[in-house]
Amino acid sequence: MATIDFPDDLISLERAAWTEIQAGQLTVATAWAVHQAVAAFAEQAGLSRLDVETGLKQAVRHAEG
């Protein structure tokens, strides 16, 4: 899979969701916001939603620090 250039707002949403997940406090609102943003970005970029979601999680959760 090619590297996807994610917009900052999408990265921020996924970071917020990951923080909530790690704290055991993921809210429906946060999960829904990420889902909607991923779907919109995937459609606009002509990519599969699954590829976008997988790449986004990889970028946020496994980023080299």
C-alpha positions in Angstrom: 0.0 0.0 0.0 1.3 3.4 -0.9 1.9 6.1 1.7 -1.0 8.4 2.1 -0.6 12.1 2.8 -3.2 12.6 5.6 -4.4 16.1 6.3 -3.6 17.4 9.8 -7.3 17.5 10.9 -7.6 13.7 10.2 -4.4 13.0 12.1 -5.7 15.1 15.0 -9.0 13.2 15.1 -7.3 9.8 15.1 -4.8 10.9 17.8 -7.8 12.0 20.0 -9.5 8.6 19.4 -6.3 6.7 20.2 -5.8 8.7 23.4 -9.4 7.8 24.4 -8.9 4.2 23.5 -5.8 3.9 25.6 -7.6 5.5 28.6 -10.6 3.1 28.1 -12.8 6.1 27.4 -13.5 6.1 23.7 -16.8 8.0 23.1 -19.3 7.4 20.3 -18.9 11.0 19.3 -15.2 10.6 18.8 -15.5 7.3 17.0 -18.2 8.7 14.7 -16.2 11.8 13.9 -13.2 9.7 12.9 -15.4 7.4 10.8 -17.0 10.3 9.0 -13.7 12.0 8.3 -12.1 8.8 7.1 -15.0 8.1 4.7 -15.0 11.6 3.4 -11.3 11.7 2.8 -11.3 8.3 1.2 -14.1 9.3 -1.2 -12.4 12.6 -2.1 -9.0 10.9 -2.6 -10.4 8.0 -4.6 -9.1 5.5 -2.1 -10.8 2.6 -0.3 -12.0 3.5 3.2 -10.3 0.5 4.6 -6.9 1.5 3.1 -7.3 5.0 4.5 -8.4 3.8 8.0 -5.6 1.2 8.1 -3.0 3.7 7.0 -4.2 6.4 9.4 -4.0 4.0 12.4 -0.5 2.9 11.3 0.6 6.6 11.0 -0.8 7.6 14.4 -0.3 4.4 16.5 3.1 3.4 15.2 4.6 6.7 14.4 8.3 6.9 14.9 8.9 9.3 17.8 
